[in-house]
Amino acid sequence: MKKSTAVTNIVSALDARTQLGQILRRVKNNGERFVIDRRGEPQAVIMSLDDYISAIAPSPAWLKKLGAASERRGTDRLSMRQINAEIGTVRREVRKPSR
């Protein structure tokens, strides 16, 4: 995930309520953040999920390494059907009686 350079805008609760669709588009397309203000007091923040994860809950180093290795091998593009088939293959191999 990339480092955030998000622009933060302050909007009133009324504007947020009446323009929520536009705000969400700007969050998604432009990476903007919005602070919702009510009677002069900040109440909430609207930001993209990627922005939230990178700012509040970043991935641990081991998970980033695992993701990079998966990208190198191309396994990050497997469908759920392909993943389930691989799991089934491994389980069948494990269950085979050794001779």
Buried (B, 14 or more C-beta within 10 A) or exposed (E): EEEBEBEEBEBEEEBBEEBEEEBEEBBEEEBBBBBBBEEEEEEEEBBBEEBBEBBEEEEEEEEEEEEEEEEEEEEEEBEEEEEEEEEEEEEEEEEEEEE
